Amino acid sequence: MTKIIIAAIPLFLLHAWEEYTYQFYLTDPTFDLVSEVFKTSALSIFLTEQVVLTTLLLVALYWQKRTFLILAGLIFVFELTHVYTALRSFSYAVGLITSLPLLVLGVLYWRKLLSFLRQ
């Protein structure tokens, strides 16, 4: 799992850059909702989310406790939303390009994680 997380971190950073470049935070209604709750901008919520998720991956990498490994695995699952959105609209969905290799890593990650959890 360590190698997969190490490979995933730069991909997630590239993914964040793709989402930032194409202003994903303006197209996903979740950012509007959360920004209203916290009385801040959608961009602030997006950037905070990116920092939190990257930190979570680093914590899972260095402190391999089941809880952190499962949370890190959920990050891979959330990337399915880009594929779902693209298939639903038959067009490019912001974040789709970099989510595809992350999905491949996610499948590998979950295979290893489930094997680890069974021990």
ABEGO torsion letter per residue (X at the ends): XAAAAAAAAAAAAAAAAAAAAAGAAAABAAAAAAAAAAGBBAAAAAAAAAAAAAAAAAAAAABBBAAAAAAAAAAAAAAAAAAAAAAAAGBBBBGAAAAAAAAAAAAAAAAAAAAAAAX
